[in-house]
Amino acid sequence: MSIKVMLVDDHILMREGIKNLLEFDGSIEVISEASDGVECLDNLKHIIPDIILLDINMPNKNGIEVLTEIKKKGMSVKILMLTVHNEVEYLLKAIDIGADGYILKDTESAELKRAISYIIQGENYIQPSLIPALNSRLVNRDVDKEKIDSLTRRELEVLIQVSNGMFNKEIANSLDISERTVKNHISNIFKKIEVNDRTQAAVFAIKNNLIQLY
């Protein structure tokens, strides 16, 4: 069964290129397209895809406004934000609102499909190459010592690898532990640092200098 996608981008050539890449092997089907936020929300009155690839910078309603409305309506559709390097402030807003993933518009097709697959499985995704841009905006010398001290050494290791964009299987292989153990660590980490997903955990790590400290 193919993954149903809605493409939302104001550049038709971008939409055509992404559509061709996604549909190449038959595992993903683009069932709807929109050129701006208003058209996207109108399309959602008639069809609900599994995931929306949502451009941040669009006319009429931008991606942040669309994301906000979708979340307010409680729609179950997954959202993967399409961004460029100079839109970090928008990306931070999307993190706060609760998008499921963030990826650069010029990424390779394999990573885009990987992100979609990961999000569909219920995980969050942030492209590793976005971490330095986030780092430059978020690093804070005043660390949240109480929350950091509540983490075990192993949980810190897992948090850093999550923040570097690694998936559970990759973390398990790196630390020579099982995927179930990784999931348990991540669940404990989320509770201790009071976040809801991997992206928020990555933001916590960046803001508190953990990538530099450990």
PEZIJO-V528942 format. One record per backbone hydrogen bond with DSSP energy under -0.5 kcal/mol. NH is the residue of the N-H (numbers start at 1). CO is the residue of the C=O. If there is no record, write none. Layout:
BEGIN
nh->NH co->CO
nh->NH co->CO
END
This chain:
BEGIN
nh->3 co->27
nh->5 co->3
nh->5 co->29
nh->6 co->51
nh->7 co->32
nh->8 co->6
nh->8 co->53
nh->9 co->7
nh->9 co->34
nh->12 co->10
nh->15 co->11
nh->16 co->12
nh->17 co->13
nh->18 co->14
nh->19 co->15
nh->20 co->16
nh->21 co->17
nh->22 co->18
nh->23 co->19
nh->24 co->21
nh->26 co->23
nh->28 co->22
nh->29 co->3
nh->31 co->5
nh->31 co->29
nh->32 co->5
nh->34 co->7
nh->37 co->59
nh->37 co->61
nh->40 co->36
nh->41 co->37
nh->42 co->38
nh->43 co->39
nh->44 co->40
nh->45 co->42
nh->46 co->43
nh->47 co->43
nh->49 co->47
nh->50 co->4
nh->51 co->4
nh->52 co->78
nh->53 co->6
nh->54 co->52
nh->54 co->80
nh->55 co->8
nh->55 co->53
nh->56 co->82
nh->58 co->56
nh->61 co->59
nh->63 co->56
nh->64 co->56
nh->66 co->62
nh->67 co->63
nh->68 co->64
nh->69 co->65
nh->70 co->66
nh->71 co->67
nh->72 co->68
nh->73 co->69
nh->74 co->71
nh->75 co->70
nh->78 co->50
nh->80 co->52
nh->81 co->79
nh->81 co->101
nh->82 co->54
nh->83 co->81
nh->83 co->103
nh->87 co->84
nh->88 co->85
nh->91 co->87
nh->92 co->88
nh->93 co->89
nh->94 co->90
nh->95 co->91
nh->96 co->92
nh->97 co->93
nh->98 co->94
nh->99 co->94
nh->100 co->79
nh->101 co->79
nh->102 co->125
nh->103 co->81
nh->105 co->83
nh->107 co->104
nh->112 co->108
nh->113 co->109
nh->114 co->110
nh->115 co->111
nh->116 co->112
nh->117 co->113
nh->118 co->114
nh->119 co->115
nh->120 co->116
nh->121 co->117
nh->122 co->119
nh->123 co->118
nh->125 co->100
nh->127 co->102
nh->130 co->127
nh->131 co->128
nh->134 co->130
nh->135 co->131
nh->136 co->132
nh->137 co->133
nh->137 co->134
nh->138 co->134
nh->139 co->135
nh->140 co->207
nh->143 co->141
nh->145 co->143
nh->148 co->144
nh->149 co->145
nh->150 co->146
nh->151 co->148
nh->156 co->152
nh->157 co->153
nh->158 co->154
nh->159 co->155
nh->160 co->156
nh->161 co->157
nh->162 co->158
nh->163 co->159
nh->164 co->160
nh->165 co->162
nh->166 co->161
nh->171 co->167
nh->172 co->168
nh->173 co->169
nh->174 co->170
nh->175 co->171
nh->176 co->172
nh->177 co->172
nh->182 co->178
nh->183 co->179
nh->184 co->180
nh->185 co->181
nh->186 co->182
nh->187 co->183
nh->188 co->184
nh->189 co->185
nh->190 co->186
nh->191 co->187
nh->192 co->188
nh->193 co->189
nh->194 co->190
nh->195 co->190
nh->201 co->197
nh->202 co->198
nh->203 co->199
nh->204 co->200
nh->205 co->201
nh->206 co->202
nh->207 co->203
nh->208 co->204
nh->209 co->206
nh->210 co->205
nh->211 co->205
nh->212 co->209
nh->213 co->209
nh->214 co->210
END
